[in-house]
Amino acid sequence: MISLNPADLSIPKLHEHLLNAIAPRPIAFVTTIDKEGNVNLAPFSFFNCFGSNPPTLVYSPALSGKTGASKNTHDNVKEVAECVVNIAHYDILYQMNLAAGMYPKGVNEFAKSGLTAAPSVTVKPPRVAECYVQFECVVKQVIETGTQGSAGNLVICEVTQIHINEKVMNEEGSIDPFKMDYIARMGKQFWARVGSDNIIQVPAFKMGDDLGLGFDQLPDGIRQSPYLTGNDIARIATQSAFPSTQEIEELKQADFMQEITVKHQGNFAGLEKELHQRAKVEVVRGSIELAFQILMMVEELRA
């Protein structure tokens, strides 16, 4: 493990480590306006949702790492404390990248990128019509973290109006992640596209009496299994109760289980290996209860 003191690193190298490690990062595609009415459009990957009551978004138009100059977005929100945070998607990635160019103040990035400005309802800056979701915001505070190049400027916004394209909604009236075609920034020139092939569904953590057992309640034979990963065991540990005696007895009578036990009769190590590997297969399939039953049957046989 390499251990680094930030004070010992050059700013470019420190910046590189931060951005390569803290990834992927969502994109705030921000529209602002200055006091003369000039519109600016720029993307920022130092961005996230910070609260729901009130609805709060934060992003940071950092000072230039090369010149130390402030970005137009930073200057604009101090002149007109309003913005629109648009959520970009893959189909406009390269247009968004055009808008990221360091154009002089007064240049309208809508014209440069070919994107469409749509009027907002509660704020002066326009929305990006092509974006599936747009948040109109008032700027509540700007926290400037430093004066040197690459210093962050934390813009804290309160959402005043939300626009959602019906095409990304599901039947329950929620935004469907499988329809958003998200993009996210990584380090240097690398980006991520989040589509259906790499969206993972993890059950919401149980509350109250249904809290998971946790690692500490599992037998050593499961926790120390060389055939299961930490993630595999964690999925077992989310179960709120151990399999019942009846469930394990019924499992013993299953055809596949009788074949395995006969195959490894008198060879517990071989039996344990095959059953742990079978449990892993069931975990991958999402059959967590069955996997837990298999593992606890091994523990019963071990005793």
Buried (B, 14 or more C-beta within 10 A) or exposed (E): EEEEEEEEEEEEEBBBBBBEEEBBBBBBBBBBBBEEEBBBBBBBBBBEEEEEEEBBBBBBBBBBEEEEEBBBBBBBBBEBBBBBBBBBBBEBBEBBBBBBEEBEEEBBBBEBBEBEBBEBEEBBBBBBBBBBBBBBBBBEEBEBEEEEBBBBBBBBBBBBBEBBBEEBBEEEEEBEBEBBBBBBBBBEEEBBBBEEEEEEEEEEEEEEEEEBBEEEEBBEBBBEBEBBEEEBBBBBBBBEEBBEEEBBEEBBEEEEBEEBBEEBEEEEEEBBBBBBEBBBEBBEEEBBEBBBBBBBBBBBBEE
